[in-house]
Amino acid sequence: MYAGKRRRAWLKRALLLLMLVLIPLLVSSPKPLTATMVADSENGTKVMVLNYHKVDNTFISLSVRPDDFEKQMQYLSDNGYHTITPDELYDSLAGKGELPENPVLITFDDGYEDNYTNAYPILKKYGFKATIFVITGFLGKDKNYMTWDQAREMDANGISIESHTVDHKSMTDLTDDQLRAELVDSRKKAEKELGHPVEYMAYPTGTYNLHIAEMVKEAGYKAAFTIKYGNVDKASNIYALERVPIFHTEDTNRDFLERIRYTPIFERFGWIKS
Ligand SMILES: [Zn+2]
């Protein structure tokens, strides 16, 4: 009887101790990010370029769940981020335009149909701009990808549709003629479908080299995006712009917060980029 009581008292104390340790951990909320996004006097404002692929419930790493995507957009909205277009980014890097405070460029690669069905309504809800790099040869042909009608509708409502080449081949494996075709044909196809110039592209699988970057310039693009991790500023190579990839993980939203919070810190200490 007495031993049982003592055990219960010990158990109570242990539980109390555990609660004292756990409660602060559970209630601690993420700190606002605004302080990390202040202008860097040397290289201008740092711009975060987020890179998504699919927004659906398929539980692969390329897919961010729609409810997670919504939480991330709400976070950006609540914390004073302002979405921008590739033109706004380009103009500011060229010293021609002012960016809003805490600028973020939201990008999607490949042109999946779920960008239209799942991401677009959420982007609209928050009044957010975004950019989709589409594989022009897949649109309207493969049912996993959006149609040109869907692309046009988004393009007319704040979503810039840009090039991700014709066939999504790894560019380092192509001859110059093949490279030129991937770059020029995709741009022309998108321009014909959308009815305006298409001047930005993202490298399929992120692979590029200086020769490919030069060909991108010759093919008439103003800038190109990689999957090199980091934020964009005036020190960035305009044909190799950094992005911050967002994936589905064990804890997608915690990782989202860590990624957007720590990228500027990594850069400040010179852990990534020049
Ligand atoms: Zn891709």
Residues whose N, C-alpha, C, O or C-beta is under 5 A from the ligand:
A	BS01	ZN	D109 D110 P204 T205
